[in-house]
Amino acid sequence: MDYETISPDEFGASLRGFGFNLLVTDVRRTTRFLEEVFGMTAHRVSPDFAIMTHGPNVMQLHSDGTYGSHPLLGLLPENPPRGGGIEVRLYECDPDEAAARAEAAGGTVLAEPQDKPHGLREAFILCADGYAWVPSRPK
């Protein structure tokens, strides 16, 4: 699928399984962070919207303004972090490499890479909006 040229109707109709949108304060900043730290690919990047891919997985970033009268907009905290309580897990993403790149890309390493009892090596990295990104790989 060509995410650069697909129409909004075709894109919406193509989505399957589980997906999510993140409301972020700066779409371009977040796309750069996700590309630099986790090796994601950004498509259709604008100040208001981006499609992000990580392997076969697709997610969307939206600026607050795109939600206009959406009921979630009124629930966003005025003070950061807005992403408290959310873990975005990126399986098949090297936690050691991601943690090494995080601070230079504007992130904060909340927990250094560690081997966990559930069979994964993982790190916890916060982006500027306070979402916890968890790159992990099998031990």
ABEGO torsion letter per residue (X at the ends): XBAAABBAAAAAAABBEBBBBBBBABAAAAAAAAAAAAGBBBBGBBAABBBBBBEABBBBBBBAAAAEABAAAAABBABOBAABGBBBBBBGBBAAAAAAAAAAAGBBBABBBBBBAAGBBBBBBBBAAGBBBBBBBBX
